[in-house]
Amino acid sequence: MKIDFNTFFQEATGFKPYPFQRNLAITEKLPDLIRIPTGLGKTDAVILGWLWRRRFDPRPDVRKNTPRRLVYCLPMRVLVEQTRDKTKKWLDNLGILAENPGDDNSVTGLAESYNEDGKRIAVTVLMGGEEREWWDIFPERDAIIIGTQDMLLSRALNRGYGMSRYRWPTHFGFLNNDCLWVMDEVQLMGRGLTTTLQLQAFRLRLGTMGLSLTQSLWMSATLEREWMGTVDFNPEKNPIKTLTLGEDDQNKSSIQARIKATKTLRKAEVAANEPKKLADNILNKHQAGSRTLVIVNTVKRAVDLHT
């Protein structure tokens, strides 16, 4: 039984894909940059696009050339947790979520009806304070690894944080070969962005192991081509493929509603050092059914206000 990407995406998320999400999955060559406005599903596009290309795509050469490990790199812990939860839900909906990296249970649901005989896919989190998951003793299996940039980039540089130095070369090898690296919210990565660019330049120059090349993809709503430069990676000389909203996307009313949504900015009428009065003021201004974002300039004030 063969399925199309629209059916696959809707089974995973409950929604039909936007044209840019479908285009990412079915294109011949993945883009280098994704510049899409916030809230339109860049994460959905990349993770489900990788899964489609790795397991479900009807083109055998695409499945073979799609890296077996998806490495999703984020600058903040809260983004890691959000991405982990969504990814696990999508894989579970498709019947392909592994309970752990060594899970040998058969796939179910859509994956089963597709006659996919591969293993389930585990979602591993690399973040300070998380319990260790033994993803690295199953290097032959497809895997999704989501983590903060400190944990992931230190391993890619053979200096893995929070692990024995005798095991550094193992993670160094696994995270530089047969991987699709995705850097999300790159405007928050600081020097981490430059590091990922230079690492990819080294991979292209020196080569990597495996049937598929290790690839890198950078995403942001505000990503600029000029940011993509290091001593060995020149955006003016290297062809860079960018994915943005197409005309089909622009014509979608749901996308227009997000892009043109009114966002009102007001200065609070109460000082931030009076959290109880400020909280009352915010609740009085808040409109039911809408979202109110409150910005203060210290963590303590934010905590006091929340309390």
C-alpha positions in Angstrom: 0.0 0.0 0.0 1.4 3.4 -1.0 0.3 6.7 0.5 0.9 10.4 -0.4 2.5 13.0 1.8 -0.7 14.8 2.5 -2.3 11.7 4.0 0.9 10.9 5.9 1.2 14.5 7.4 -2.5 14.6 8.3 -2.2 11.2 10.1 0.7 12.6 12.1 -0.6 16.0 13.0 -4.3 16.1 12.4 -3.9 18.9 9.8 -3.3 19.2 6.1 0.2 20.4 5.2 0.9 23.8 3.9 2.5 23.8 0.4 5.9 24.7 1.8 5.8 21.7 4.1 4.9 19.4 1.3 7.5 20.9 -1.0 10.3 20.3 1.6 9.4 16.7 1.8 9.1 16.0 -1.9 11.9 18.2 -3.3 14.9 16.5 -5.0 17.4 18.3 -2.8 16.8 19.7 0.7 17.3 23.4 1.2 20.2 24.9 3.2 18.1 27.7 4.8 14.4 27.9 5.8 13.1 31.4 6.4 9.4 31.0 7.3 7.4 33.3 9.7 6.8 32.1 13.3 3.9 29.8 14.0 3.5 28.3 10.5 5.1 24.9 11.3 8.8 24.9 10.4 9.4 22.1 13.0 6.5 20.0 11.6 7.9 20.5 8.1 11.5 19.4 8.9 10.8 16.5 11.3 8.0 15.0 9.3 9.8 15.8 6.0 12.9 13.9 7.2 10.7 10.9 8.3 8.8 10.8 5.0 12.1 10.9 3.0 13.8 8.3 5.2 10.9 5.8 5.5 7.9 6.5 3.3 9.0 8.3 0.1 8.3 6.1 -2.9 11.6 7.1 -4.5 14.2 4.5 -3.4 17.2 6.8 -4.1 15.7 9.5 -1.8 15.2 7.0 1.1 18.8 5.7 0.6 20.3 9.2 0.5 18.4 10.6 3.5 20.6 10.4 6.6 19.6 7.9 9.3 20.0 10.3 12.2 18.0 13.6 12.5 19.9 15.9 14.9 17.7 18.8 16.0 19.8 21.5 17.7 18.2 24.3 19.7 19.5 27.2 21.8 17.1 26.8 24.8 15.9 24.0 27.1 12.3 24.9 26.9 12.4 24.6 23.1 13.9 21.2 23.4 11.1 20.0 25.6 8.4 21.4 23.3 10.0 19.8 20.2 10.4 16.4 22.0 6.8 16.3 23.0 5.5 17.2 19.6 7.8 14.7 17.8 6.8 11.8 20.1 3.2 12.6 19.5 3.6 12.5 15.7 5.6 9.3 15.7 3.0 7.7 18.0 0.2 8.7 15.7 2.0 7.1 12.9 2.6 3.9 14.9 6.4 4.2 14.7 7.5 5.6 18.1 10.0 3.5 20.0 9.8 3.4 23.8 13.6 3.4 23.9 16.5 3.1 21.4 16.5 -0.7 21.7 12.7 -1.2 21.2 12.1 -4.2 18.9 8.3 -4.0 18.8 6.8 -4.0 15.4 5.4 -0.8 13.8 1.6 -0.3 13.9 -1.0 1.9 12.3 -0.1 3.8 9.1 3.5 2.5 9.2 2.2 -1.1 9.4 -0.2 -0.7 6.5 2.5 0.8 4.5 4.4 -2.5 4.8 7.4 -0.7 6.3 9.6 -3.4 7.9 12.1 -1.1 9.6 12.5 -0.6 13.3 10.6 1.9 15.4 12.3 5.3 15.9 13.3 6.5 19.3 13.4 10.2 20.3 16.5 10.9 22.4 17.0 14.2 24.4 20.5 15.5 25.0 20.2 18.2 27.6 21.7 18.9 31.0 20.0 17.0 33.8 18.4 14.4 31.6 18.8 10.7 32.2 21.2 9.0 29.8 19.5 7.1 26.9 21.7 4.5 25.2 21.1 5.7 21.6 24.8 5.3 20.8 24.8 1.5 21.1 22.3 1.3 18.2 24.1 3.3 15.5 22.5 1.2 12.8 19.0 2.3 13.7 17.2 5.5 12.5 17.1 8.0 15.4 15.9 11.5 16.2 18.2 13.3 18.7 17.0 16.6 20.1 19.2 18.7 22.3 20.6 22.0 23.4 23.5 23.4 21.4 26.0 23.0 24.2 25.4 19.3 24.5 25.2 18.6 20.7 28.0 20.9 19.5 30.5 19.8 22.2 30.0 16.2 21.0 30.4 17.2 17.4 33.7 18.9 18.4 34.9 15.7 20.3 34.5 17.4 23.7 31.2 16.0 24.9 29.7 17.8 27.9 28.4 15.5 30.7 30.1 12.3 29.5 33.3 10.4 30.0 36.2 11.7 27.8 36.9 8.0 26.8 33.5 8.0 25.0 34.0 11.4 23.2 35.1 9.8 20.0 32.0 7.6 19.8 29.6 10.6 19.8 32.0 12.6 17.6 31.8 9.9 15.0 28.0 9.3 15.2 27.1 13.0 15.1 29.4 13.9 12.2 28.4 11.0 9.9 25.0 9.9 8.4 23.2 12.9 10.0 20.8 15.6 9.0 21.6 18.5 11.4 18.8 21.0 11.9 19.6 24.3 13.6 16.4 26.0 14.7 16.0 29.6 16.1 19.5 30.4 14.9 19.1 34.1 15.8 19.5 32.9 19.4 22.5 30.7 18.9 25.3 33.3 19.0 28.7 31.7 18.3 26.9 28.4 18.0 25.7 29.4 14.6 29.2 30.0 13.4 30.3 26.7 14.8 27.7 24.8 12.9 28.6 26.5 9.7 32.3 25.7 10.2 31.6 22.1 11.1 29.6 21.6 7.9 32.4 23.2 5.9 34.8 20.7 7.4 32.5 17.8 6.5 32.2 18.9 2.9 35.9 19.4 2.6 37.0 16.2 4.4 34.1 13.9 3.6 32.0 11.7 5.8 31.1 8.0 6.1 27.9 6.3 5.1 25.6 6.0 2.1 24.3 9.5 2.7 26.2 12.7 3.1 25.9 14.6 6.4 23.8 17.7 5.7 23.0 20.8 7.7 19.8 23.0 7.6 19.4 26.3 9.3 16.0 27.8 10.2 14.6 31.0 11.5 11.8 33.5 10.9 14.5 36.2 10.7 17.4 34.4 9.1 19.7 36.4 6.8 22.0 35.0 4.2 24.8 37.4 5.4 24.9 35.4 8.7 26.1 32.3 6.9 29.8 33.1 6.7 33.0 31.6 8.2 36.6 31.4 7.1 35.7 28.2 5.2 32.1 28.9 4.3 31.5 31.8 2.0 27.8 32.5 1.3 28.8 34.6 -1.7 30.7 31.7 -3.4 28.7 28.7 -2.1 25.3 28.1 -3.7 22.7 28.3 -0.9 19.2 27.0 -1.5 16.6 28.9 0.6 13.0 27.8 1.3 10.5 30.6 1.9 6.7 30.9 1.5 5.6 30.4 -2.0 2.6 31.9 -3.8 0.4 28.9 -2.9 1.3 29.5 0.8 0.6 33.3 0.6 -2.9 32.6 -0.8 -3.9 30.5 2.2 -6.3 32.4 4.4 -4.9 30.7 7.6 -1.4 31.9 6.7 -2.6 35.4 6.0 -4.4 35.5 9.3 -1.1 34.7 11.1 1.1 37.0 9.1 -1.3 40.0 9.4 -2.6 39.4 12.9 -2.8 42.6 15.1 -0.5 42.6 18.1 -1.1 45.5 20.4 1.8 46.8 22.6 1.1 48.8 25.7 3.2 50.0 28.6 2.0 48.7 32.0 0.2 51.2 34.2 1.7 49.7 37.3 5.4 49.4 38.2 7.0 46.0 37.9 8.3 46.2 41.5 4.7 45.9 42.6 3.9 42.4 41.3 0.5 42.0 43.0 -0.9 45.3 41.6 0.7 44.5 38.2 -0.9 41.1 38.1 -4.3 42.6 38.8 -3.8 45.2 36.1 -2.8 42.6 33.6 -5.8 40.4 34.3 -8.1 43.5 34.0 -6.6 44.2 30.5 -6.6 40.6 29.3 -9.2 39.7 26.7 -10.7 36.2 27.1 -9.9 33.9 24.2 -6.7 35.8 23.3 -3.1 35.6 24.4 -1.4 38.3 26.5 2.4 38.4 26.6 3.9 40.2 29.6 7.6 41.3 29.3 9.6 42.3 32.4 13.4 42.7 32.6 14.5 40.3 35.3 13.9 36.7 36.1 13.0 37.5 39.7 10.3 39.9 38.6 8.9 37.4 36.2 8.7 34.7 39.0 7.2 37.2 41.5 4.6 38.2 38.9 3.7 34.6 38.0 3.3 33.8 41.7 
